[in-house]
Amino acid sequence: MTAQEYEFYELGPVWHMCSNGTHQYAIFRNRDELIYGMNLVALAASNYIDEIKMLTFEVMSNHFHFVLMGTFEECRR
């Protein structure tokens, strides 16, 4: 088993979580705000490094997507 397979199968459940994207307005008005938002995601991930592991994320114009590893309660928080 590779290290990636071990993490996926043995270290906990994996969750796809996203924010509500049904609204039409954009979260970010310009590139600087987008960069700020991405930095906030990185900061949040580093603050919860013992509880969850962020496998990947995507910042869209009006919502976010995250693939997180950890308990549902910790990931949702």
Secondary structure, DSSP 8 states (H G I E B T S, - for coil): --HHHHHHHHS--EEEEE----SSS-S-SSHHHHHHHHHHHHHHHHHTTTT-EEEEEEE-SS-EEEEEES-HHHHH-
